Amino acid sequence: MPNIKSAKKRMRQAEKRRLRNKSIRSYVKTMTKKVLLAIKDNASKEEVLARLVIAQKAIDKAVSKGVFHRNEGARRKSRLMSRVNKYLAQTEEK
């Protein structure tokens, strides 16, 4: 435990940020998982795309708040898009 007043304040700030970051990170994971589950369940094209938009928005928000580095956000969106595009290509073939 810190004894110095500024160190105590830093500790309080760090805990607030940790909890905020954890919440945002969890939300991004949930939205990403919903997209992947929609793909797995062979959902309609519209539903998958709607969930994708929500997931991308969540990732962008996390980047803007500093939870993810912008490159990490871009990488996550890119990987998600490639999975969605692969799924859409398969559904077009059928």
DSSP file (Angstrom, degrees, kcal/mol; ACC not computed):
  #  RESIDUE AA STRUCTURE BP1 BP2  ACC     N-H-->O    O-->H-N    N-H-->O    O-->H-N    TCO  KAPPA ALPHA  PHI   PSI    X-CA   Y-CA   Z-CA
    1    1 A M              0   0    0      0, 0.0     2,-0.1     0, 0.0     7,-0.1   0.000 360.0 360.0 360.0 135.3    0.0    0.0    0.0
    2    2 A P        -     0   0    0      0, 0.0     0, 0.0     0, 0.0     0, 0.0  -0.437 360.0-166.1 -75.2 150.2    1.3    3.4   -0.9
    3    3 A N        +     0   0    0     -2,-0.1     2,-0.2     5,-0.0     3,-0.0   0.657  63.9  89.9-102.9 -25.5    1.9    6.0    1.8
    4    4 A I  S  > S-     0   0    0      1,-0.1     4,-2.1     2,-0.0     3,-0.2  -0.543  76.9-132.4 -81.1 138.8    2.2    9.0   -0.4
    5    5 A K  H  > S+     0   0    0     -2,-0.2     4,-2.0     1,-0.2     5,-0.1   0.884 105.7  49.1 -57.8 -43.9   -0.9   10.9   -1.3
    6    6 A S  H  > S+     0   0    0      1,-0.2     4,-2.3     2,-0.2    -1,-0.2   0.843 109.6  52.9 -67.7 -32.5   -0.3   11.1   -5.0
    7    7 A A  H  > S+     0   0    0     -3,-0.2     4,-2.0     2,-0.2    -1,-0.2   0.867 107.3  51.7 -70.1 -35.7    0.5    7.4   -5.1
    8    8 A K  H  X S+     0   0    0     -4,-2.1     4,-2.1     2,-0.2    -2,-0.2   0.914 110.6  48.6 -63.9 -42.6   -2.8    6.6   -3.4
    9    9 A K  H  X S+     0   0    0     -4,-2.0     4,-2.7     1,-0.2    -2,-0.2   0.922 109.3  52.4 -63.5 -43.9   -4.6    8.7   -6.0
   10   10 A R  H  X S+     0   0    0     -4,-2.3     4,-2.7     1,-0.2    -1,-0.2   0.893 108.3  51.8 -57.9 -40.4   -2.8    7.0   -8.8
   11   11 A M  H  X S+     0   0    0     -4,-2.0     4,-2.0     2,-0.2    -1,-0.2   0.908 109.6  48.5 -64.6 -42.1   -3.9    3.6   -7.4
   12   12 A R  H  X S+     0   0    0     -4,-2.1     4,-2.1     2,-0.2    -2,-0.2   0.921 113.3  47.8 -62.8 -43.6   -7.5    4.8   -7.3
   13   13 A Q  H  X S+     0   0    0     -4,-2.7     4,-2.5     1,-0.2     5,-0.2   0.912 110.0  52.1 -63.9 -42.8   -7.3    6.0  -10.9
   14   14 A A  H  X S+     0   0    0     -4,-2.7     4,-2.4     1,-0.2    -1,-0.2   0.892 109.2  50.0 -62.2 -40.0   -5.7    2.8  -12.1
   15   15 A E  H  X S+     0   0    0     -4,-2.0     4,-2.2     2,-0.2    -1,-0.2   0.912 110.3  49.6 -66.3 -42.4   -8.4    0.7  -10.5
   16   16 A K  H  X S+     0   0    0     -4,-2.1     4,-2.2     1,-0.2    -2,-0.2   0.931 113.8  46.2 -59.9 -45.7  -11.2    2.8  -12.1
   17   17 A R  H  X S+     0   0    0     -4,-2.5     4,-3.1     1,-0.2     5,-0.2   0.891 109.7  54.2 -65.7 -39.6   -9.4    2.5  -15.5
   18   18 A R  H  X S+     0   0    0     -4,-2.4     4,-2.4    -5,-0.2    -1,-0.2   0.922 110.8  45.6 -60.5 -45.0   -8.9   -1.2  -15.1
   19   19 A L  H  X S+     0   0    0     -4,-2.2     4,-2.1     2,-0.2    -1,-0.2   0.898 114.3  48.2 -66.7 -40.5  -12.6   -1.8  -14.4
   20   20 A R  H  X S+     0   0    0     -4,-2.2     4,-2.4     2,-0.2    -2,-0.2   0.936 113.3  47.4 -64.0 -46.0  -13.6    0.4  -17.3
   21   21 A N  H  X S+     0   0    0     -4,-3.1     4,-2.9     1,-0.2     5,-0.2   0.897 110.5  52.5 -62.1 -40.8  -11.2   -1.3  -19.7
   22   22 A K  H  X S+     0   0    0     -4,-2.4     4,-2.3    -5,-0.2    -1,-0.2   0.913 110.0  48.7 -61.6 -43.4  -12.4   -4.7  -18.5
   23   23 A S  H  X S+     0   0    0     -4,-2.1     4,-2.0     2,-0.2    -2,-0.2   0.926 114.2  44.4 -62.6 -46.6  -16.0   -3.8  -19.2
   24   24 A I  H  X S+     0   0    0     -4,-2.4     4,-2.3     2,-0.2    -2,-0.2   0.914 113.2  50.9 -66.2 -43.4  -15.3   -2.5  -22.7
   25   25 A R  H  X S+     0   0    0     -4,-2.9     4,-2.1     1,-0.2    -1,-0.2   0.894 110.4  50.2 -61.3 -40.7  -13.0   -5.5  -23.5
   26   26 A S  H  X S+     0   0    0     -4,-2.3     4,-2.3    -5,-0.2    -1,-0.2   0.895 109.0  51.4 -64.8 -41.2  -15.8   -7.9  -22.4
   27   27 A Y  H  X S+     0   0    0     -4,-2.0     4,-2.5     2,-0.2     5,-0.2   0.905 109.2  50.5 -63.2 -42.0  -18.4   -6.1  -24.5
   28   28 A V  H  X S+     0   0    0     -4,-2.3     4,-2.4     1,-0.2    -1,-0.2   0.924 110.6  49.4 -62.7 -44.0  -16.1   -6.3  -27.6
   29   29 A K  H  X S+     0   0    0     -4,-2.1     4,-2.5     1,-0.2    -2,-0.2   0.909 110.9  50.3 -61.5 -41.9  -15.6  -10.0  -27.0
   30   30 A T  H  X S+     0   0    0     -4,-2.3     4,-2.0     2,-0.2    -2,-0.2   0.925 111.9  46.2 -63.0 -45.9  -19.4  -10.6  -26.6
   31   31 A M  H  X S+     0   0    0     -4,-2.5     4,-1.5     2,-0.2    24,-0.2   0.881 113.3  49.7 -66.6 -37.3  -20.2   -8.7  -29.9
   32   32 A T  H  X S+     0   0    0     -4,-2.4     4,-2.2    -5,-0.2    -1,-0.2   0.917 109.9  51.4 -65.2 -42.7  -17.5  -10.6  -31.7
   33   33 A K  H  X S+     0   0    0     -4,-2.5     4,-2.7     1,-0.2    -2,-0.2   0.866 104.8  56.7 -63.3 -36.7  -18.8  -13.9  -30.4
   34   34 A K  H  X S+     0   0    0     -4,-2.0     4,-1.9     2,-0.2    -1,-0.2   0.883 107.4  48.7 -63.0 -38.0  -22.3  -13.0  -31.6
   35   35 A V  H  X S+     0   0    0     -4,-1.5     4,-2.0     2,-0.2    -2,-0.2   0.945 112.9  47.2 -64.8 -47.4  -21.0  -12.6  -35.1
   36   36 A L  H  X S+     0   0    0     -4,-2.2     4,-2.4     1,-0.2    -2,-0.2   0.865 111.6  50.5 -65.0 -36.4  -19.2  -15.9  -35.0
   37   37 A L  H  X S+     0   0    0     -4,-2.7     4,-2.5     2,-0.2    -1,-0.2   0.869 107.5  53.8 -68.5 -35.9  -22.2  -17.7  -33.6
   38   38 A A  H  <>S+     0   0    0     -4,-1.9     5,-2.7    -5,-0.2    -2,-0.2   0.897 110.8  46.9 -63.5 -39.1  -24.4  -16.3  -36.3
   39   39 A I  H ><5S+     0   0    0     -4,-2.0     3,-1.4     3,-0.2    -2,-0.2   0.931 112.5  49.3 -65.8 -45.3  -21.9  -17.6  -38.9
   40   40 A K  H 3<5S+     0   0    0     -4,-2.4    -2,-0.2     1,-0.3    -1,-0.2   0.868 110.6  50.2 -62.5 -37.7  -21.8  -21.0  -37.1
   41   41 A D  T 3<5S-     0   0    0     -4,-2.5    -1,-0.3    -5,-0.1    -2,-0.2   0.327 112.7-118.5 -85.0   8.3  -25.6  -21.2  -37.0
   42   42 A N  T < 5 -     0   0    0     -3,-1.4    -3,-0.2    -5,-0.1    -2,-0.1   0.920  48.4-178.7  53.7  48.7  -25.9  -20.4  -40.7
   43   43 A A      < -     0   0    0     -5,-2.7    -1,-0.1     1,-0.2    -5,-0.0  -0.193  34.6 -78.0 -70.4 168.2  -27.9  -17.3  -40.0
   44   44 A S     >  -     0   0    0      1,-0.1     4,-2.2     4,-0.0     5,-0.2  -0.239  38.4-113.2 -67.9 159.0  -29.2  -15.1  -42.8
   45   45 A K  H  > S+     0   0    0      1,-0.2     4,-2.4     2,-0.2     5,-0.2   0.895 116.7  52.3 -58.9 -42.5  -26.8  -12.7  -44.6
   46   46 A E  H  > S+     0   0    0      1,-0.2     4,-2.3     2,-0.2    -1,-0.2   0.896 109.0  49.2 -63.7 -41.2  -28.7   -9.7  -43.2
   47   47 A E  H  > S+     0   0    0      2,-0.2     4,-2.3     1,-0.2     5,-0.2   0.920 111.5  48.4 -66.5 -43.2  -28.4  -10.9  -39.6
   48   48 A V  H  X S+     0   0    0     -4,-2.2     4,-2.1     1,-0.2    -2,-0.2   0.924 113.6  47.3 -62.2 -44.2  -24.7  -11.6  -39.9
   49   49 A L  H  X S+     0   0    0     -4,-2.4     4,-2.1     2,-0.2    -1,-0.2   0.874 110.3  52.6 -66.5 -36.7  -24.0   -8.2  -41.5
   50   50 A A  H  X S+     0   0    0     -4,-2.3     4,-1.6     1,-0.2    -1,-0.2   0.920 112.1  45.1 -64.0 -43.1  -26.1   -6.4  -38.8
   51   51 A R  H  X S+     0   0    0     -4,-2.3     4,-2.4     1,-0.2    -2,-0.2   0.854 109.5  56.8 -68.7 -34.0  -24.1   -8.1  -36.0
   52   52 A L  H  X S+     0   0    0     -4,-2.1     4,-2.8    -5,-0.2     5,-0.2   0.914 104.4  51.7 -62.9 -42.6  -20.9   -7.3  -37.8
   53   53 A V  H  X S+     0   0    0     -4,-2.1     4,-2.2     1,-0.2    -1,-0.2   0.910 110.7  48.4 -61.2 -42.5  -21.7   -3.6  -37.9
   54   54 A I  H  X S+     0   0    0     -4,-1.6     4,-2.1     2,-0.2    -1,-0.2   0.913 112.4  48.4 -64.3 -42.8  -22.4   -3.7  -34.1
   55   55 A A  H  X S+     0   0    0     -4,-2.4     4,-2.3   -24,-0.2    -2,-0.2   0.908 111.2  49.8 -65.2 -42.2  -19.1   -5.5  -33.4
   56   56 A Q  H  X S+     0   0    0     -4,-2.8     4,-2.6     1,-0.2    -1,-0.2   0.898 110.1  51.1 -63.5 -39.7  -17.1   -3.1  -35.6
   57   57 A K  H  X S+     0   0    0     -4,-2.2     4,-2.3    -5,-0.2    -1,-0.2   0.906 109.5  50.5 -63.3 -41.2  -18.6   -0.2  -33.8
   58   58 A A  H  X S+     0   0    0     -4,-2.1     4,-2.1     2,-0.2    -2,-0.2   0.903 111.0  48.6 -63.9 -41.3  -17.7   -1.7  -30.4
   59   59 A I  H  X S+     0   0    0     -4,-2.3     4,-2.1     2,-0.2    -2,-0.2   0.924 111.1  50.1 -64.7 -44.2  -14.1   -2.3  -31.6
   60   60 A D  H  X S+     0   0    0     -4,-2.6     4,-2.4     1,-0.2    -2,-0.2   0.888 110.2  50.6 -61.7 -39.4  -13.8    1.3  -32.9
   61   61 A K  H  X S+     0   0    0     -4,-2.3     4,-1.8     2,-0.2    -1,-0.2   0.911 108.7  51.5 -64.4 -42.0  -15.2    2.6  -29.6
   62   62 A A  H  <>S+     0   0    0     -4,-2.1     5,-2.4     1,-0.2     6,-1.0   0.888 110.9  48.7 -62.6 -39.0  -12.6    0.6  -27.6
   63   63 A V  H ><5S+     0   0    0     -4,-2.1     3,-1.2     1,-0.2    -1,-0.2   0.924 110.1  50.8 -65.9 -44.1   -9.8    2.0  -29.8
   64   64 A S  H 3<5S+     0   0    0     -4,-2.4    -1,-0.2     1,-0.3    -2,-0.2   0.810 110.4  49.7 -66.5 -28.2  -11.0    5.6  -29.3
   65   65 A K  T 3<5S-     0   0    0     -4,-1.8    -1,-0.3    -5,-0.2    -2,-0.2   0.502 117.6-112.8 -87.5  -4.3  -11.1    5.1  -25.5
   66   66 A G  T < 5S+     0   0    0     -3,-1.2    -3,-0.2    -4,-0.4    -2,-0.1   0.603  83.9 120.4  87.1  11.3   -7.6    3.7  -25.5
   67   67 A V  S   <S+     0   0    0     -5,-2.4     2,-0.3    -6,-0.2    -4,-0.2   0.902  81.2  28.1 -73.8 -40.7   -8.5    0.1  -24.5
   68   68 A F  S    S-     0   0    0     -6,-1.0    -2,-0.3    -9,-0.2     2,-0.2  -0.890  88.8-113.2-115.9 150.2   -7.0   -1.3  -27.7
   69   69 A H     >  -     0   0    0     -2,-0.3     4,-2.2     1,-0.1     3,-0.4  -0.507  35.8-112.8 -71.3 151.4   -4.2    0.1  -29.8
   70   70 A R  H  > S+     0   0    0      1,-0.3     4,-2.2     2,-0.2     5,-0.1   0.835 117.7  53.8 -61.3 -32.1   -5.4    1.2  -33.2
   71   71 A N  H  > S+     0   0    0      2,-0.2     4,-2.4     1,-0.2    -1,-0.3   0.876 107.6  50.5 -68.6 -36.1   -3.5   -1.6  -34.9
   72   72 A E  H  > S+     0   0    0     -3,-0.4     4,-2.6     2,-0.2    -2,-0.2   0.912 110.3  50.0 -66.5 -41.2   -5.1   -4.2  -32.7
   73   73 A G  H  X S+     0   0    0     -4,-2.2     4,-2.4     2,-0.2    -2,-0.2   0.917 111.8  47.9 -61.4 -43.5   -8.5   -2.8  -33.5
   74   74 A A  H  X S+     0   0    0     -4,-2.2     4,-2.5     1,-0.2    -2,-0.2   0.903 111.9  50.3 -64.2 -40.9   -7.7   -2.9  -37.2
   75   75 A R  H  X S+     0   0    0     -4,-2.4     4,-2.5     2,-0.2     5,-0.2   0.921 110.7  48.6 -64.7 -44.1   -6.5   -6.5  -36.9
   76   76 A R  H  X S+     0   0    0     -4,-2.6     4,-2.1     1,-0.2    -2,-0.2   0.923 113.8  46.3 -62.3 -44.6   -9.6   -7.6  -35.0
   77   77 A K  H  X S+     0   0    0     -4,-2.4     4,-2.7     1,-0.2    -1,-0.2   0.901 112.2  51.4 -65.1 -39.9  -11.9   -6.0  -37.6
   78   78 A S  H  X S+     0   0    0     -4,-2.5     4,-2.4     2,-0.2    -2,-0.2   0.921 110.8  46.9 -63.5 -45.4   -9.9   -7.5  -40.4
   79   79 A R  H  X S+     0   0    0     -4,-2.5     4,-1.6     2,-0.2    -1,-0.2   0.886 113.8  48.6 -64.9 -38.9  -10.0  -11.0  -39.0
   80   80 A L  H  X S+     0   0    0     -4,-2.1     4,-2.3    -5,-0.2    -2,-0.2   0.921 111.4  49.6 -66.4 -44.0  -13.7  -10.7  -38.4
   81   81 A M  H  X S+     0   0    0     -4,-2.7     4,-3.1     1,-0.2     5,-0.2   0.895 107.7  53.8 -62.8 -40.5  -14.4   -9.3  -41.9
   82   82 A S  H  X S+     0   0    0     -4,-2.4     4,-2.0     1,-0.2    -1,-0.2   0.885 110.1  47.7 -65.0 -36.7  -12.4  -12.2  -43.5
   83   83 A R  H  X S+     0   0    0     -4,-1.6     4,-2.2     2,-0.2    -1,-0.2   0.913 113.5  47.3 -67.4 -42.1  -14.5  -14.7  -41.6
   84   84 A V  H  X S+     0   0    0     -4,-2.3     4,-2.8     2,-0.2    -2,-0.2   0.929 112.3  49.5 -65.2 -44.4  -17.7  -13.0  -42.6
   85   85 A N  H  X S+     0   0    0     -4,-3.1     4,-2.2     1,-0.2    -1,-0.2   0.883 110.2  51.1 -62.3 -38.5  -16.6  -12.7  -46.3
   86   86 A K  H  X S+     0   0    0     -4,-2.0     4,-1.8    -5,-0.2    -1,-0.2   0.913 112.0  47.3 -63.7 -43.0  -15.7  -16.4  -46.3
   87   87 A Y  H  X S+     0   0    0     -4,-2.2     4,-2.2     2,-0.2    -2,-0.2   0.916 111.9  49.5 -64.1 -44.1  -19.1  -17.3  -44.9
   88   88 A L  H  X S+     0   0    0     -4,-2.8     4,-1.8     1,-0.2    -1,-0.2   0.869 108.9  52.9 -65.5 -36.0  -20.9  -15.0  -47.4
   89   89 A A  H  X S+     0   0    0     -4,-2.2     4,-1.4    -5,-0.2    -1,-0.2   0.885 109.5  49.3 -65.0 -38.2  -19.0  -16.6  -50.3
   90   90 A Q  H  X S+     0   0    0     -4,-1.8     4,-1.2     1,-0.2    -2,-0.2   0.892 110.7  49.3 -67.8 -39.3  -20.0  -20.0  -49.1
   91   91 A T  H  < S+     0   0    0     -4,-2.2    -1,-0.2     1,-0.2    -2,-0.2   0.815 107.6  54.9 -71.2 -28.9  -23.7  -19.0  -48.9
   92   92 A E  H  < S+     0   0    0     -4,-1.8    -1,-0.2     1,-0.2    -2,-0.2   0.853 104.0  55.5 -68.9 -34.6  -23.6  -17.5  -52.4
   93   93 A E  H  <        0   0    0     -4,-1.4    -1,-0.2     1,-0.2    -2,-0.2   0.844 360.0 360.0 -66.8 -33.5  -22.3  -20.8  -53.8
   94   94 A K     <        0   0    0     -4,-1.2    -1,-0.2     0, 0.0    -2,-0.2   0.482 360.0 360.0 -72.7 360.0  -25.3  -22.7  -52.4
